[in-house]
């Protein structure tokens, strides 16, 4: 995928490639007297894919909204691209969000716009010339295996196609960070696998840092044990001779009752002796 121009990104928020892209320190937030996230701390490094999962209602979507500056914590600190955002002005948050791609639950496409116009929406908002916006939208759609659906409307798409269109919209600007909020939620297992394959493709070709919420353990471990083969144009198991068949960039953050109960690698997760984790993963 083509990146937004380097000059545009430098004008938004410069950050060293060595710095963490996301840092939470003691982040707490609650609603109507109920604590949703309780002193949550974690760090996401450049190029890392952080898989977030845990029981329903434990604050996973709230966490992504905090990363995107859509919510502000009651306490604690959040840095994104090296910038503290918990008290950031809305105008600066808008610039920050220009570097973030968001895949919403249930896709959140505009029903009245064609697939191409949905994908190009942010490009039009940013004043990108129509011809360039058209070219970049078609490129994102081709990447997402939707090159023949640009003139369709969301109502004409299957559930899996709508999710792929949502991913195309998220990547069309060449973001530095992608937030996936349950991209396989409500889909059947076969369609879910096609979406995970597209996410693996994005990770391995563009090396974009991402945070991904899932409720499916199968999705989480597929991300950790597969790579995208560009010659075969398909997702394949990582050879056991390569890092024991594990993608080192994929790490896990598991929440329960608003607290972090695990933060680490695939190997550390499967070898954990924590009773709750063992029961949850069984």
Order of alpha helices (4+ residues) and beta strands (2+ residues): alpha-beta-beta-beta-alpha-beta-beta-alpha-beta-alpha-alpha-alpha-alpha-beta-alpha-beta-alpha-beta-beta-beta-beta-alpha-alpha
